[in-house]
Amino acid sequence: MKKILPLLIAIPLFAGGKAWMKIGYGTSDKWYNEDGKDTTLFLNGKASILTLDLGGIYSFYKLPAFDMFGGLNLRVVNASFNYSYTILGTTYEENLSSGFSPQNISFFIGMKAAFLKSIVGFMADLGPEFDLANDKIGNSDRQNAIFVKICGNLPNPVIDLKGGIMYFLTLEKESPLPTIWNPFGDTTKIKYDCGDHFGLILKAGYKFPFGTIGLSFLYKIRTAIKINGTEEKDSDGNHISIYPYVRISLPAFPLSLGLDFAVTEEYLPYGFSIAGKNDYVTRFGFTLKGIFKF
């Protein structure tokens, strides 16, 4: 212990970190129903999402085989829904949008040792309220969440093998009835929980001299929706998707770039849909990443 203590004190308290910016976009015009069949969205609509993430982490204690860090991520999202309907032979097109507004901010701490990394954090919801009278929708479920992430990688000079699990425990929300159900301004409140989110992700890729290219597999589960403590029948969901990814990182250069052919709506990414239940059918989405190390 006497030999270890001076070593710990000698390690720099502030050991560097990284900052990132991510821009994503995705669309969907179909939905997996409770039987797992893909159906068109309501009123033949099309949902789209534009996302921006700004964040970073900082290592406050670092050893060669051990790292403790903390960080945050601010997420800004424009969610929109376009639809059309026909009355007496005339077609009308409508657009509902949340506007480009904050969705959430996350604070987290974590540890990295050998080939494993774990993170625990809190996601504070910042999403706007629904205001259908002014064609405004939300971009979130308006629930805060506690999350845990555990991931690891298998060291290999040629093959990129990674895996991880993620769990978001959403916190029950008390809110007045949405405007669409409450045209007369009733102040009655309901308690709801749109469900916890679990994700399993596996990645396999090939490493080349200045980057990596590979394929991700993602399996997601959402627990049932609860209204005033009662579960809604057949309201749970799941989603299976795959998506390619590319990473470009030049030696001795602090900036790296990444491209995922998937987009995150709020909690977990959507890639190219294979199967699902009570969730979007997604075919197109991407997220471009820039990471700066310091």
C-alpha positions in Angstrom: 0.0 0.0 0.0 2.9 2.4 0.8 4.3 1.8 -2.7 0.9 2.2 -4.4 -0.1 5.5 -2.7 2.7 7.7 -4.1 2.0 6.3 -7.5 -1.7 7.2 -7.3 -0.8 10.7 -6.1 1.6 11.1 -9.0 -1.0 10.3 -11.6 -2.3 13.6 -13.2 -5.8 14.4 -11.8 -6.9 15.7 -15.2 -5.9 13.2 -17.9 -7.7 14.4 -21.0 -10.8 13.4 -22.9 -12.8 13.9 -26.1 -15.6 15.9 -27.5 -18.1 15.0 -30.2 -20.7 16.2 -32.6 -23.2 13.9 -34.2 -25.8 14.7 -37.0 -28.4 12.1 -37.8 -31.4 11.8 -40.1 -34.0 9.0 -40.7 -37.5 8.4 -42.1 -40.2 5.8 -41.8 -43.6 5.3 -43.5 -44.5 1.9 -41.9 -45.1 0.4 -38.5 -44.9 -3.1 -37.0 -48.2 -3.8 -35.4 -48.8 -6.0 -32.3 -48.7 -9.1 -34.5 -45.3 -8.1 -36.0 -46.8 -7.3 -39.4 -45.6 -4.1 -41.1 -48.5 -1.7 -41.9 -48.6 1.8 -43.2 -48.5 4.7 -40.8 -51.7 6.6 -39.8 -53.2 8.5 -42.8 -50.5 7.1 -45.0 -48.1 9.4 -43.2 -44.3 9.6 -43.1 -42.3 10.2 -40.0 -38.9 11.8 -40.1 -36.3 12.9 -37.6 -33.3 15.2 -37.7 -30.9 15.0 -34.7 -27.9 16.8 -33.3 -25.8 15.6 -30.4 -23.1 17.7 -28.7 -21.1 16.2 -25.9 -17.9 15.0 -24.4 -16.2 13.0 -21.7 -13.2 13.9 -19.4 -11.0 11.4 -17.7 -10.4 12.6 -14.2 -8.3 9.7 -13.1 -6.3 7.5 -15.5 -3.8 4.6 -15.2 -2.5 2.5 -18.0 -5.1 -0.2 -17.4 -7.8 1.8 -15.6 -9.7 4.9 -16.4 -12.4 6.8 -14.6 -14.4 9.5 -16.5 -17.5 11.6 -16.5 -19.4 13.4 -19.3 -22.5 14.8 -20.7 -24.5 14.9 -24.0 -27.0 17.5 -25.2 -29.5 16.2 -27.8 -31.5 18.5 -30.1 -34.2 17.0 -32.4 -36.7 17.9 -35.0 -39.4 15.3 -35.2 -42.0 15.6 -38.0 -45.0 13.8 -39.3 -46.4 14.4 -42.8 -49.7 13.0 -43.9 -52.5 13.6 -46.4 -56.2 13.0 -46.7 -58.9 13.5 -49.3 -62.3 15.1 -48.9 -64.7 15.3 -51.9 -61.9 14.6 -54.3 -59.6 17.3 -52.9 -56.3 16.1 -51.3 -55.0 18.0 -48.4 -51.4 17.7 -47.1 -50.5 18.5 -43.5 -47.2 18.7 -41.6 -46.8 18.3 -37.8 -43.4 19.2 -36.3 -41.7 19.6 -33.0 -39.4 22.2 -34.3 -35.6 21.9 -33.9 -35.7 21.9 -30.1 -33.8 20.2 -27.2 -34.9 16.6 -26.5 -32.7 15.7 -23.5 -29.5 16.1 -21.7 -27.5 13.2 -20.2 -25.0 13.2 -17.4 -22.9 10.1 -16.7 -19.8 8.7 -15.1 -18.0 5.5 -16.0 -15.0 3.2 -15.6 -12.9 1.5 -18.2 -10.6 -1.4 -17.3 -8.8 -3.8 -19.6 -11.4 -4.6 -22.3 -14.6 -3.6 -20.5 -16.3 -0.3 -20.0 -19.3 0.5 -17.8 -21.4 3.7 -17.6 -24.2 4.9 -15.4 -26.1 8.1 -15.9 -29.2 10.2 -15.8 -31.2 11.5 -18.8 -33.2 14.6 -18.2 -36.0 15.1 -20.7 -36.3 18.5 -22.3 -38.8 17.8 -25.0 -41.6 20.3 -25.8 -45.2 19.6 -25.1 -47.8 18.6 -27.7 -49.7 21.6 -29.1 -51.8 20.1 -32.0 -53.8 23.3 -32.3 -50.6 24.9 -33.7 -49.5 21.7 -35.6 -46.8 21.1 -32.9 -45.9 17.6 -31.7 -43.3 16.4 -29.2 -39.9 15.0 -29.9 -39.7 12.8 -26.8 -41.9 10.8 -24.3 -41.3 13.6 -21.8 -39.9 11.1 -19.2 -36.6 11.3 -17.4 -34.6 8.0 -17.2 -31.7 6.3 -15.4 -29.4 4.4 -17.7 -26.7 1.8 -17.5 -24.4 0.7 -20.3 -21.8 -2.2 -20.3 -19.7 -2.9 -23.3 -16.5 -4.8 -24.2 -14.2 -5.6 -27.1 -12.0 -8.5 -28.1 -8.5 -7.3 -28.8 -7.4 -8.2 -32.3 -5.1 -6.3 -34.8 -7.3 -7.2 -37.8 -10.9 -8.0 -36.6 -13.1 -5.5 -34.8 -15.3 -7.4 -32.4 -17.5 -5.5 -29.9 -20.6 -6.1 -27.9 -22.7 -4.3 -25.3 -26.0 -4.1 -23.4 -27.9 -0.9 -22.5 -30.8 -0.4 -20.2 -33.0 2.8 -19.7 -35.2 2.8 -16.7 -37.9 5.4 -17.5 -39.4 7.3 -14.6 -43.2 7.7 -14.3 -44.5 11.0 -15.4 -47.6 12.9 -14.2 -49.1 15.2 -16.8 -52.4 16.8 -17.9 -54.3 15.0 -20.6 -52.8 15.7 -24.1 -54.6 18.5 -26.0 -56.1 16.1 -28.5 -58.0 14.3 -25.7 -58.6 17.4 -23.7 -60.3 20.1 -25.9 -61.9 21.9 -23.0 -58.8 22.4 -20.8 -59.6 19.9 -18.1 -56.9 20.0 -15.4 -57.1 16.2 -14.7 -53.7 14.6 -14.6 -52.7 11.1 -15.5 -49.6 9.1 -14.5 -48.0 7.3 -17.4 -44.8 5.3 -18.2 -44.1 4.6 -21.9 -41.9 1.7 -21.0 -38.3 0.8 -20.2 -35.8 0.2 -23.0 -33.2 -2.6 -23.3 -30.7 -3.0 -26.1 -28.2 -5.7 -27.1 -25.7 -4.7 -29.7 -23.0 -6.8 -31.5 -20.4 -5.5 -33.9 -18.0 -7.2 -36.2 -15.7 -5.5 -38.6 -12.4 -5.3 -40.4 -9.6 -3.0 -39.3 -7.5 -1.3 -42.1 -4.5 1.1 -41.6 -6.6 4.2 -41.0 -10.0 2.9 -39.8 -12.6 0.2 -39.5 -15.6 -1.0 -41.6 -18.1 -3.4 -40.2 -21.7 -4.5 -39.5 -23.8 -4.0 -36.3 -26.7 -6.2 -35.1 -29.1 -4.6 -32.7 -31.9 -6.1 -30.7 -34.2 -3.8 -28.7 -37.0 -4.5 -26.2 -39.5 -2.0 -24.8 -41.7 -2.9 -21.8 -45.4 -2.3 -21.8 -47.0 1.1 -21.5 -48.6 1.9 -18.1 -51.4 4.4 -17.5 -52.1 5.1 -13.8 -50.1 2.0 -12.9 -52.1 -0.3 -15.2 -50.3 -2.0 -18.1 -51.9 -1.5 -21.5 -52.6 -4.8 -23.3 -50.2 -5.7 -26.1 -48.3 -2.4 -25.8 -44.8 -3.8 -25.3 -42.5 -3.7 -28.3 -39.3 -5.0 -29.9 -37.1 -4.3 -32.9 -34.3 -6.2 -34.7 -32.1 -4.3 -37.1 -28.7 -4.4 -38.7 -26.6 -1.5 -40.0 -23.1 -1.0 -41.5 -20.6 1.4 -39.9 -17.4 3.1 -40.9 -14.7 4.7 -38.8 -11.8 6.8 -40.1 -9.0 7.6 -37.7 -5.6 8.8 -39.0 -2.5 8.1 -36.8 -1.3 11.0 -34.7 -4.3 13.1 -35.7 -6.8 14.1 -33.0 -9.9 14.1 -35.1 -11.7 10.9 -36.1 -14.9 10.5 -38.2 -17.6 7.9 -38.2 -20.7 7.0 -40.2 -23.4 4.7 -39.0 -26.3 3.8 -41.3 -28.7 4.1 -38.4 -30.3 7.0 -36.4 -31.3 7.3 -32.7 -34.8 8.5 -32.1 -34.5 9.0 -28.3 -33.0 6.0 -26.5 -31.5 3.5 -29.0 -30.6 3.4 -32.7 -32.8 2.2 -35.6 -31.0 0.5 -38.5 -32.3 -1.6 -41.4 -35.4 -3.3 -39.9 -35.6 -7.1 -39.9 -38.5 -7.7 -37.6 -40.4 -5.9 -34.8 -43.5 -5.3 -32.8 -45.2 -2.0 -32.0 -42.3 -0.1 -33.5 -41.2 1.7 -36.6 -40.2 -0.2 -39.8 -37.0 1.6 -40.7 -35.2 1.4 -44.0 -33.2 4.7 -44.2 -31.2 6.4 -41.6 -27.7 7.6 -41.0 -25.6 9.4 -38.3 -22.4 11.2 -39.1 -19.9 11.6 -36.2 -16.9 13.8 -35.5 -14.8 13.1 -32.4 -11.9 15.3 -31.2 -9.5 14.0 -28.7 -7.6 16.3 -26.3 
